[in-house]
Amino acid sequence: MLCPFCHQDNDRVADTRTSTDGSVVRRRRECCNCGRKFTTYERVEATQVRVIKRNGSRVPFDRARLQQGIERACWKRQISDDQITALITQVEHDINRTFDVEVESRYIGKQVMHYLGKLDQVAYVRFASVYRDFADADDFARELQRMSQNPDMPCHSSEYVPKKKHSRFSKGKHRRNKEQDSAPSLPLEEG
């Protein structure tokens, strides 16, 4: 395997792990030339499924493109790369198990939203805004209302409810800061 840093073909496998469903092997490698570590993933090549897009055109299924869309939805959220990889692998597994030749992009979007809903509400809404082509804030409001009215949605599990943030100030300091903010400000003396 070529090292992504020094581009030499001289490495050793430091660690090997399989995914829970056994469809992916993750290998941690160390370059014998520069000493840096990198990760590779091995998976069985399935027959190439084609995706039927909304406009009717057909393109080959592209795992990297799917990953890019999911990473955008998960940006700055507490979702690990391993969780994203597992989500993509699950969606790909669902596609290969259900479809032989072609799959509609709508099915892929629904599967991603289902699994994102289990991970993070914000990532779910971000993905839904692109997938459902939200036009304005009303579309966001409708989706949020639909989420709050449907307790069976995966993202309503109590483990995904954000914890209450605690102030870094003690109550006494916080109270003093409020008193200072409410005090009338004095004009600065020029001198």
Secondary structure, 3 states (H helix, E strand, C coil): CCCCCCCCCCEEEEEEEECCCCCEEEEEEEECCCCCEEEEEEECCCCCCEEECCCCCEEECCHHHHHHHHHHHCCCCCCCHHHHHHHHHHHHHHHHHHCCCEEEHHHHHHHHHHHHHHHCHHHHHHHHHHHCCCCCHHHHHHHHHHHHHCCCCHHHCHHHCCCCCCCCCCHHHHHHHHHHHHCCCCCCCCC
